[in-house]
């Protein structure tokens, strides 16, 4: 019984360290957003339109919050 408790405790420690480990999700999301921005710029240039404006950028330019 004591061995089972030790194994359960060790398993809980291992599981929690794996669950809380920082993954590559942030880097993947950043790469995805950079690729999306590049694709939008290329599309805008191809269609002869101005670069897309993000709504938060537009608010900053007008001085509104």
C-alpha positions as CSV (number, residue, x, y, z in Angstrom):
1,X,0.0,0.0,0.0
2,X,2.8,2.4,0.8
3,X,4.4,1.7,-2.6
4,X,1.1,2.6,-4.3
5,X,0.9,5.9,-2.4
6,X,4.5,6.7,-3.4
7,X,3.8,5.9,-7.0
8,X,0.6,8.0,-7.0
9,X,2.5,10.9,-5.5
10,X,5.3,10.6,-8.0
11,X,2.8,10.4,-10.9
12,X,1.0,13.5,-9.6
13,X,4.2,15.4,-9.5
14,X,5.2,14.3,-13.0
15,X,1.7,15.1,-14.4
16,X,1.6,18.5,-12.9
17,X,5.0,19.4,-14.2
18,X,4.0,18.3,-17.7
19,X,0.7,20.2,-17.5
20,X,2.3,23.4,-16.3
21,X,5.3,23.3,-18.7
22,X,5.4,26.1,-21.2
23,X,4.8,24.8,-24.6
24,X,5.5,26.3,-28.0
25,X,1.9,27.6,-28.4
26,X,2.9,31.2,-28.0
27,X,5.7,30.9,-30.7
28,X,3.3,29.1,-33.0
29,X,0.6,31.7,-32.6
30,X,3.2,34.5,-33.2
31,X,4.4,32.8,-36.4
32,X,0.8,32.3,-37.6
33,X,0.0,36.0,-37.0
34,X,3.1,37.1,-38.8
35,X,2.3,34.9,-41.8
36,X,-1.3,36.3,-41.8
37,X,0.0,39.9,-41.7
38,X,2.4,39.2,-44.6
39,X,-0.4,37.5,-46.6
40,X,-2.7,40.5,-46.0
41,X,0.0,42.9,-47.2
42,X,0.7,40.9,-50.3
43,X,-3.0,40.6,-51.1
44,X,-3.5,44.4,-50.6
45,X,-0.5,45.1,-52.9
46,X,-1.8,42.7,-55.5
47,X,-5.3,44.3,-55.4
48,X,-3.9,47.8,-55.4
49,X,-5.5,48.6,-52.1
50,X,-3.9,50.4,-49.1
51,X,-2.5,48.3,-46.3
52,X,-5.2,47.0,-43.9
53,X,-5.8,49.0,-40.7
54,X,-6.3,47.3,-37.5
55,X,-9.2,48.7,-35.5
56,X,-7.1,49.4,-32.4
57,X,-4.6,51.3,-34.6
58,X,-7.5,53.5,-36.0
59,X,-8.6,54.3,-32.4
60,X,-5.1,55.4,-31.5
61,X,-4.8,57.7,-34.5
62,X,-8.1,59.5,-33.7
63,X,-7.2,59.9,-30.1
64,X,-10.3,58.0,-28.9
65,X,-10.2,55.2,-26.4
